[in-house]
Amino acid sequence: MINSLREILHHYFNLRTDKTLEAETIARIKADASFRGANLWVLIFAIFVASLGLNVNSTAVIIGAMLISPLMGPIVGMGLAVGINDLELLKSSIKNFAVATLVSVLTATVYFLLSPFKELQSELLARTAPTLYDVMIAFFGGAAGIVGIASGGKGNVIPGVAIATALMPPLCTAGYGIATGQWMFFLGAFYLFFINTVFIATATVLGVRFMRFSFYQEVSVEKTRKARHVLLMVVVLTMVPAGILTFDLVRKSLFNQSVARFVEAELAWSGTQIISQQVDRDQKVLRVAVIGREVEDAQIDAAEQRLQDYSLADYHLSVIQGTQSDSLMELVGQLESSKTGYMETALQQSLQIRELETSLNGYERYEQLSAAIRPELLVLYPQIQSFSLARTIEQRTDTVLSTPVTIALVNLHHNHRITPDETLQLAAWLRARTEADSLRVVVANH
């Protein structure tokens, strides 16, 4: 059964079945490790693109820059050189890696010195505090990279590794730190770049050995052991600061979770609402501001006794309430009242505007209707010289009621008349034509 299981595992996990010719893989890596001519110009352009992406906080632009960046070439070259004992390739890769790093940092520094926008963005801040998670990303990304290269670059392995390991953004952030004089930014970002470099190269060394690449030259057992010790020392020393930062990050996360659980479970007093909470780590005080019903001292003391259940035994609970909270409640009430008043005023103004718009539309309608009727009217009554329509309100002296009425003002040519019957016919025609409920015709000689 063990043999069957071994055969199944060998069938599915054997890398050498997809492995291309070693000579082709090594030639490809050596070509990518060279930094001169086109490769160097592509790197410079990619650095500018990545710096722009970091400057405007655009993730899409940063990803694009990582896809076109050739920075992985010399890093994989160093790993391959160590894995196959090729000293000349190692020297060449280290030299090209140094040139690429220097050019990248200088390019980013020049960009951020010239850029008018120097505000901190989240994409910049994300590259200043590396942790063990970045170590694992670099290692597994490097492992995927060497497997993809050795199998002829199948699928989207290489572009995916370039995005996941994010070699470009830390160098750009380091350039930002130099340009703005923020040296902690430079150190944090360059440390992240160093982590990516070391663990991509380490994964490449292990991948080459695992896939049994042939040694370029035989090396004595003593030198091999010494090389392993040096590699192990570099890996450990690189991981130590990241481990410390990770421990601090996890500790802070657990502490914040404990505080949140304590506040949610123990400070849910009836009739009160927590408006803010603050932790003073120096004085070991958890300050909570509440509004609403006053919390008794006995309730506060009981809650403070339960701090130890949330790993907060060395902290003191301080509850801010009383007149300050009452004043705050009154202020909130005033703000709500003001908000309601403003909303009512805005609604009234909106209704007034709507009424004015309706009236204005009425006046515009009669102007347009008058212009449309005039040609027809001149055909029916040639004695009419000019004609106009207007909407008005008729106020009577014998009643308080007012009646809306449409007035048709007709001006006749000199020495022309219009009979009363014609006036009645004209009024009837205009009433039907304008669809007016009440219409008066006023005839005047010009």
SENUVEX-793013 format. One record per residue (C-alpha): residue number from 0; x, y, z; chain. Coordinates in steps of 0.25 Angstrom, whole numbers. Layout:
BEGIN
NODE; pos; c1; c2; c3; unit
NODE; NUM; X; Y; Z; A
...
//
This chain:
BEGIN
NODE; pos; c1; c2; c3; unit
NODE; 0; 0; 0; 0; A
NODE; 1; 12; 9; 3; A
NODE; 2; 18; 7; -10; A
NODE; 3; 4; 10; -17; A
NODE; 4; 3; 23; -9; A
NODE; 5; 17; 26; -13; A
NODE; 6; 14; 24; -28; A
NODE; 7; 1; 32; -27; A
NODE; 8; 9; 44; -21; A
NODE; 9; 20; 42; -31; A
NODE; 10; 11; 43; -42; A
NODE; 11; 4; 56; -38; A
NODE; 12; 15; 63; -31; A
NODE; 13; 27; 60; -40; A
NODE; 14; 33; 73; -45; A
NODE; 15; 43; 67; -54; A
NODE; 16; 32; 62; -64; A
NODE; 17; 29; 76; -68; A
NODE; 18; 44; 81; -67; A
NODE; 19; 50; 87; -80; A
NODE; 20; 64; 85; -84; A
NODE; 21; 73; 91; -73; A
NODE; 22; 82; 98; -84; A
NODE; 23; 69; 106; -89; A
NODE; 24; 65; 109; -74; A
NODE; 25; 79; 114; -70; A
NODE; 26; 81; 122; -83; A
NODE; 27; 67; 129; -81; A
NODE; 28; 71; 133; -67; A
NODE; 29; 84; 138; -71; A
NODE; 30; 78; 147; -81; A
NODE; 31; 68; 152; -71; A
NODE; 32; 79; 155; -61; A
NODE; 33; 86; 164; -70; A
NODE; 34; 83; 179; -68; A
NODE; 35; 88; 188; -80; A
NODE; 36; 81; 194; -92; A
NODE; 37; 67; 190; -93; A
NODE; 38; 65; 184; -80; A
NODE; 39; 71; 196; -72; A
NODE; 40; 62; 206; -80; A
NODE; 41; 50; 197; -77; A
NODE; 42; 53; 197; -62; A
NODE; 43; 54; 212; -62; A
NODE; 44; 41; 214; -69; A
NODE; 45; 35; 203; -60; A
NODE; 46; 40; 211; -48; A
NODE; 47; 34; 224; -53; A
NODE; 48; 20; 217; -55; A
NODE; 49; 21; 210; -41; A
NODE; 50; 24; 224; -34; A
NODE; 51; 13; 230; -41; A
NODE; 52; 4; 219; -36; A
NODE; 53; 9; 221; -22; A
NODE; 54; 7; 236; -23; A
NODE; 55; -7; 236; -28; A
NODE; 56; -10; 223; -19; A
NODE; 57; -15; 215; -32; A
NODE; 58; -13; 200; -29; A
NODE; 59; -16; 197; -44; A
NODE; 60; -4; 206; -49; A
NODE; 61; 5; 199; -38; A
NODE; 62; 1; 185; -43; A
NODE; 63; 4; 190; -57; A
NODE; 64; 18; 194; -53; A
NODE; 65; 21; 181; -46; A
NODE; 66; 17; 174; -59; A
NODE; 67; 27; 181; -68; A
NODE; 68; 38; 181; -58; A
NODE; 69; 50; 172; -61; A
NODE; 70; 55; 173; -46; A
NODE; 71; 53; 158; -43; A
NODE; 72; 64; 154; -54; A
NODE; 73; 77; 156; -46; A
NODE; 74; 70; 151; -33; A
NODE; 75; 66; 138; -39; A
NODE; 76; 80; 138; -46; A
NODE; 77; 87; 139; -32; A
NODE; 78; 78; 127; -27; A
NODE; 79; 81; 119; -39; A
NODE; 80; 96; 122; -38; A
NODE; 81; 96; 117; -23; A
NODE; 82; 88; 105; -27; A
NODE; 83; 97; 100; -38; A
NODE; 84; 110; 105; -32; A
NODE; 85; 113; 115; -44; A
NODE; 86; 122; 126; -38; A
NODE; 87; 123; 134; -51; A
NODE; 88; 107; 135; -52; A
NODE; 89; 107; 139; -37; A
NODE; 90; 117; 150; -39; A
NODE; 91; 109; 155; -51; A
NODE; 92; 96; 154; -44; A
NODE; 93; 100; 162; -32; A
NODE; 94; 106; 173; -41; A
NODE; 95; 94; 174; -49; A
NODE; 96; 85; 174; -36; A
NODE; 97; 93; 185; -30; A
NODE; 98; 92; 193; -43; A
NODE; 99; 77; 191; -44; A
NODE; 100; 75; 195; -29; A
NODE; 101; 83; 207; -30; A
NODE; 102; 76; 212; -43; A
NODE; 103; 63; 209; -37; A
NODE; 104; 65; 217; -24; A
NODE; 105; 71; 228; -32; A
NODE; 106; 60; 229; -42; A
NODE; 107; 49; 229; -31; A
NODE; 108; 56; 239; -23; A
NODE; 109; 57; 249; -35; A
NODE; 110; 42; 246; -38; A
NODE; 111; 38; 250; -24; A
NODE; 112; 47; 262; -23; A
NODE; 113; 40; 267; -36; A
NODE; 114; 26; 263; -32; A
NODE; 115; 18; 274; -26; A
NODE; 116; 9; 264; -18; A
NODE; 117; 17; 258; -6; A
NODE; 118; 5; 254; 3; A
NODE; 119; 6; 241; 9; A
NODE; 120; -3; 230; 2; A
NODE; 121; -8; 217; 7; A
NODE; 122; 0; 210; -4; A
NODE; 123; 13; 216; 1; A
NODE; 124; 10; 213; 16; A
NODE; 125; 8; 199; 12; A
NODE; 126; 22; 197; 8; A
NODE; 127; 29; 202; 21; A
NODE; 128; 26; 191; 32; A
NODE; 129; 29; 177; 26; A
NODE; 130; 25; 165; 34; A
NODE; 131; 27; 150; 34; A
NODE; 132; 15; 150; 24; A
NODE; 133; 24; 157; 14; A
NODE; 134; 35; 147; 16; A
NODE; 135; 25; 135; 13; A
NODE; 136; 20; 143; 1; A
NODE; 137; 34; 145; -5; A
NODE; 138; 38; 130; -2; A
NODE; 139; 25; 124; -8; A
NODE; 140; 25; 134; -19; A
NODE; 141; 40; 131; -23; A
NODE; 142; 37; 116; -22; A
NODE; 143; 26; 117; -32; A
NODE; 144; 35; 126; -41; A
NODE; 145; 46; 116; -42; A
NODE; 146; 36; 104; -45; A
NODE; 147; 29; 113; -55; A
NODE; 148; 43; 116; -62; A
NODE; 149; 48; 102; -61; A
NODE; 150; 35; 97; -68; A
NODE; 151; 36; 107; -80; A
NODE; 152; 28; 118; -74; A
NODE; 153; 14; 111; -74; A
NODE; 154; 2; 119; -70; A
NODE; 155; 3; 132; -64; A
NODE; 156; 13; 128; -53; A
NODE; 157; 23; 139; -56; A
NODE; 158; 14; 151; -57; A
NODE; 159; 7; 146; -44; A
NODE; 160; 20; 145; -37; A
NODE; 161; 24; 159; -41; A
NODE; 162; 11; 164; -35; A
NODE; 163; 11; 156; -22; A
NODE; 164; 25; 159; -18; A
NODE; 165; 24; 173; -21; A
NODE; 166; 39; 177; -24; A
NODE; 167; 36; 191; -30; A
NODE; 168; 28; 198; -20; A
NODE; 169; 38; 197; -8; A
NODE; 170; 49; 203; -16; A
NODE; 171; 40; 214; -20; A
NODE; 172; 36; 216; -6; A
NODE; 173; 50; 216; -2; A
NODE; 174; 52; 227; -13; A
NODE; 175; 41; 235; -6; A
NODE; 176; 47; 234; 7; A
NODE; 177; 60; 240; 2; A
NODE; 178; 53; 251; -6; A
NODE; 179; 45; 255; 6; A
NODE; 180; 56; 253; 17; A
NODE; 181; 48; 242; 24; A
NODE; 182; 59; 232; 26; A
NODE; 183; 50; 222; 34; A
NODE; 184; 41; 221; 21; A
NODE; 185; 54; 218; 14; A
NODE; 186; 59; 207; 24; A
NODE; 187; 46; 200; 25; A
NODE; 188; 43; 200; 10; A
NODE; 189; 58; 196; 6; A
NODE; 190; 57; 185; 17; A
NODE; 191; 44; 180; 10; A
NODE; 192; 51; 179; -3; A
NODE; 193; 63; 172; 3; A
NODE; 194; 53; 162; 9; A
NODE; 195; 47; 159; -5; A
NODE; 196; 61; 158; -11; A
NODE; 197; 67; 148; 0; A
NODE; 198; 55; 139; 0; A
NODE; 199; 52; 139; -15; A
NODE; 200; 67; 135; -17; A
NODE; 201; 66; 125; -6; A
NODE; 202; 53; 118; -12; A
NODE; 203; 61; 118; -25; A
NODE; 204; 73; 111; -19; A
NODE; 205; 64; 100; -12; A
NODE; 206; 55; 99; -25; A
NODE; 207; 68; 96; -34; A
NODE; 208; 73; 86; -24; A
NODE; 209; 60; 79; -23; A
NODE; 210; 58; 78; -38; A
NODE; 211; 73; 73; -38; A
NODE; 212; 79; 83; -48; A
NODE; 213; 93; 78; -51; A
NODE; 214; 105; 86; -44; A
NODE; 215; 112; 95; -53; A
NODE; 216; 125; 91; -45; A
NODE; 217; 128; 82; -34; A
NODE; 218; 131; 88; -21; A
NODE; 219; 137; 81; -9; A
NODE; 220; 128; 77; 3; A
NODE; 221; 135; 87; 12; A
NODE; 222; 131; 99; 3; A
NODE; 223; 117; 93; 1; A
NODE; 224; 115; 93; 16; A
NODE; 225; 121; 107; 18; A
NODE; 226; 112; 112; 7; A
NODE; 227; 100; 106; 13; A
NODE; 228; 104; 112; 27; A
NODE; 229; 105; 126; 20; A
NODE; 230; 92; 124; 13; A
NODE; 231; 85; 120; 26; A
NODE; 232; 91; 132; 34; A
NODE; 233; 86; 142; 24; A
NODE; 234; 72; 136; 24; A
NODE; 235; 71; 136; 39; A
NODE; 236; 77; 150; 40; A
NODE; 237; 67; 155; 30; A
NODE; 238; 55; 148; 37; A
NODE; 239; 59; 154; 51; A
NODE; 240; 54; 168; 49; A
NODE; 241; 41; 163; 42; A
NODE; 242; 39; 153; 53; A
NODE; 243; 39; 164; 63; A
NODE; 244; 30; 173; 55; A
NODE; 245; 20; 162; 53; A
NODE; 246; 20; 159; 68; A
NODE; 247; 17; 173; 71; A
NODE; 248; 6; 174; 61; A
NODE; 249; 0; 161; 66; A
NODE; 250; 1; 166; 80; A
NODE; 251; -6; 179; 77; A
NODE; 252; -17; 172; 69; A
NODE; 253; -20; 163; 81; A
NODE; 254; -20; 174; 90; A
NODE; 255; -30; 182; 82; A
NODE; 256; -39; 170; 81; A
NODE; 257; -39; 169; 96; A
NODE; 258; -42; 183; 98; A
NODE; 259; -53; 182; 88; A
NODE; 260; -59; 170; 94; A
NODE; 261; -59; 176; 108; A
NODE; 262; -66; 189; 103; A
NODE; 263; -76; 181; 96; A
NODE; 264; -79; 171; 107; A
NODE; 265; -77; 179; 120; A
NODE; 266; -80; 193; 117; A
NODE; 267; -94; 191; 111; A
NODE; 268; -101; 199; 121; A
NODE; 269; -116; 201; 120; A
NODE; 270; -120; 215; 115; A
NODE; 271; -105; 219; 112; A
NODE; 272; -98; 220; 99; A
NODE; 273; -82; 220; 97; A
NODE; 274; -78; 231; 88; A
NODE; 275; -63; 229; 89; A
NODE; 276; -52; 220; 95; A
NODE; 277; -37; 222; 96; A
NODE; 278; -26; 214; 102; A
NODE; 279; -14; 221; 109; A
NODE; 280; -3; 210; 108; A
NODE; 281; 7; 219; 116; A
NODE; 282; -3; 221; 128; A
NODE; 283; -10; 208; 126; A
NODE; 284; -24; 214; 126; A
NODE; 285; -36; 211; 117; A
NODE; 286; -44; 224; 116; A
NODE; 287; -59; 222; 111; A
NODE; 288; -68; 234; 109; A
NODE; 289; -83; 231; 110; A
NODE; 290; -96; 239; 109; A
NODE; 291; -110; 237; 114; A
NODE; 292; -114; 231; 127; A
NODE; 293; -103; 233; 138; A
NODE; 294; -95; 221; 141; A
NODE; 295; -93; 218; 156; A
NODE; 296; -80; 216; 162; A
NODE; 297; -83; 202; 167; A
NODE; 298; -86; 198; 152; A
NODE; 299; -72; 204; 148; A
NODE; 300; -65; 197; 159; A
NODE; 301; -72; 184; 155; A
NODE; 302; -68; 185; 141; A
NODE; 303; -53; 189; 145; A
NODE; 304; -52; 176; 153; A
NODE; 305; -55; 168; 140; A
NODE; 306; -44; 174; 133; A
NODE; 307; -35; 163; 137; A
NODE; 308; -44; 153; 129; A
NODE; 309; -40; 160; 116; A
NODE; 310; -25; 160; 119; A
NODE; 311; -26; 175; 123; A
NODE; 312; -23; 173; 138; A
NODE; 313; -12; 184; 139; A
NODE; 314; -22; 194; 133; A
NODE; 315; -31; 204; 140; A
NODE; 316; -45; 208; 135; A
NODE; 317; -48; 223; 134; A
NODE; 318; -63; 226; 130; A
NODE; 319; -66; 241; 126; A
NODE; 320; -80; 245; 128; A
NODE; 321; -88; 255; 136; A
NODE; 322; -90; 269; 133; A
NODE; 323; -80; 268; 121; A
NODE; 324; -89; 257; 115; A
NODE; 325; -102; 265; 118; A
NODE; 326; -96; 276; 111; A
NODE; 327; -92; 267; 99; A
NODE; 328; -106; 262; 99; A
NODE; 329; -112; 276; 99; A
NODE; 330; -103; 280; 88; A
NODE; 331; -107; 268; 80; A
NODE; 332; -121; 271; 82; A
NODE; 333; -119; 285; 77; A
NODE; 334; -112; 280; 65; A
NODE; 335; -124; 271; 62; A
NODE; 336; -134; 282; 64; A
NODE; 337; -125; 292; 55; A
NODE; 338; -125; 281; 45; A
NODE; 339; -140; 279; 45; A
NODE; 340; -142; 294; 44; A
NODE; 341; -133; 295; 32; A
NODE; 342; -140; 283; 25; A
NODE; 343; -154; 290; 27; A
NODE; 344; -148; 303; 22; A
NODE; 345; -142; 296; 10; A
NODE; 346; -156; 289; 7; A
NODE; 347; -163; 302; 8; A
NODE; 348; -153; 309; -1; A
NODE; 349; -154; 297; -11; A
NODE; 350; -170; 298; -11; A
NODE; 351; -169; 313; -14; A
NODE; 352; -159; 311; -25; A
NODE; 353; -168; 301; -31; A
NODE; 354; -180; 311; -31; A
NODE; 355; -171; 321; -37; A
NODE; 356; -167; 312; -48; A
NODE; 357; -181; 308; -51; A
NODE; 358; -185; 323; -52; A
NODE; 359; -173; 325; -61; A
NODE; 360; -177; 314; -70; A
NODE; 361; -191; 319; -71; A
NODE; 362; -186; 333; -76; A
NODE; 363; -177; 326; -85; A
NODE; 364; -188; 317; -90; A
NODE; 365; -197; 329; -94; A
NODE; 366; -185; 336; -101; A
NODE; 367; -183; 323; -109; A
NODE; 368; -198; 322; -111; A
NODE; 369; -200; 336; -116; A
NODE; 370; -189; 335; -126; A
NODE; 371; -195; 322; -131; A
NODE; 372; -209; 327; -132; A
NODE; 373; -206; 341; -139; A
NODE; 374; -204; 336; -153; A
NODE; 375; -218; 328; -152; A
NODE; 376; -224; 340; -146; A
NODE; 377; -220; 350; -157; A
NODE; 378; -226; 341; -168; A
NODE; 379; -239; 340; -161; A
NODE; 380; -239; 355; -157; A
NODE; 381; -231; 364; -166; A
NODE; 382; -235; 376; -159; A
NODE; 383; -227; 372; -147; A
NODE; 384; -213; 379; -147; A
NODE; 385; -207; 372; -134; A
NODE; 386; -211; 362; -124; A
NODE; 387; -206; 358; -110; A
NODE; 388; -210; 348; -99; A
NODE; 389; -208; 350; -84; A
NODE; 390; -212; 342; -71; A
NODE; 391; -217; 351; -60; A
NODE; 392; -226; 351; -47; A
NODE; 393; -239; 359; -47; A
NODE; 394; -242; 365; -34; A
NODE; 395; -257; 369; -32; A
NODE; 396; -261; 381; -22; A
NODE; 397; -274; 374; -18; A
NODE; 398; -267; 361; -13; A
NODE; 399; -254; 356; -7; A
NODE; 400; -253; 345; -18; A
NODE; 401; -243; 346; -29; A
NODE; 402; -244; 340; -42; A
NODE; 403; -233; 336; -52; A
NODE; 404; -236; 341; -66; A
NODE; 405; -229; 341; -79; A
NODE; 406; -229; 354; -86; A
NODE; 407; -228; 355; -102; A
NODE; 408; -223; 369; -106; A
NODE; 409; -227; 372; -120; A
NODE; 410; -222; 385; -127; A
NODE; 411; -229; 388; -140; A
NODE; 412; -224; 396; -153; A
NODE; 413; -228; 410; -153; A
NODE; 414; -242; 413; -157; A
NODE; 415; -246; 398; -156; A
NODE; 416; -257; 393; -148; A
NODE; 417; -261; 379; -142; A
NODE; 418; -276; 376; -139; A
NODE; 419; -281; 371; -126; A
NODE; 420; -285; 358; -132; A
NODE; 421; -271; 357; -138; A
NODE; 422; -265; 360; -124; A
NODE; 423; -273; 348; -118; A
NODE; 424; -269; 339; -129; A
NODE; 425; -254; 343; -127; A
NODE; 426; -256; 341; -112; A
NODE; 427; -262; 327; -114; A
NODE; 428; -251; 323; -124; A
NODE; 429; -240; 328; -115; A
NODE; 430; -246; 321; -103; A
NODE; 431; -246; 308; -111; A
NODE; 432; -232; 310; -117; A
NODE; 433; -225; 314; -104; A
NODE; 434; -233; 304; -95; A
NODE; 435; -236; 315; -85; A
NODE; 436; -247; 314; -75; A
NODE; 437; -250; 329; -75; A
NODE; 438; -246; 338; -86; A
NODE; 439; -248; 353; -89; A
NODE; 440; -246; 360; -102; A
NODE; 441; -242; 375; -101; A
NODE; 442; -243; 382; -115; A
NODE; 443; -235; 395; -117; A
NODE; 444; -232; 404; -129; A
NODE; 445; -218; 406; -132; A
//
